[in-house]
Amino acid sequence: MNDEKIPVRVTSSGQVLEVVVLNKRLDMIQIVLGEGVHNVRCELRPTRNGSAYVGNAMGRELVYERSREDVKADLARAAGFQDFRR
């Protein structure tokens, strides 16, 4: 199985992390930080202006710097590949 990974920026340190996506919808993106028993789940929600997705994990703010329109295009592209029929 191919896990989708997205880059997320930690605002306090500026560090960029590659995280695994559990569920991606237009109104919410669920991600997993870490691996194994020490993993942490987090929900990213769109900002008011729709320019990014923001969430908190262990007191740290995480930002996925893609707009709602970009995520909508990603979801449409993924749905298009799934509906392929011969």
Secondary structure, 3 states (H helix, E strand, C coil): CCCCEEEEEECCCCCEEEEEEEEECCCCEEEEECCHHHCEEEEEEECCCCCCEEEEECCEEEEECCCHHHHHHHHHHHHHHHCCCC
